[in-house]
C-alpha cells in the first residue's frame, strides 16, 4: 500500500478480477506477471510474447 492508491486491497483485487475476466471474455490472453525486480518482470513479459 502506498499514498498513490485510493482503493483498499479488497477493492483493488475486485477491480483486477473484473478487468481480467472482461479481457478473457473478449478472447484476450492474460498472464500473471510474477513478483520480482523490474528487469525480471520485463524479461518474463518479453519471453511470454514469443
Secondary structure, DSSP 8 states (H G I E B T S, - for coil): --TT--S-HHHHHHHHHHHHHHHHHTT-------S--HHHHHHHHHHHH-
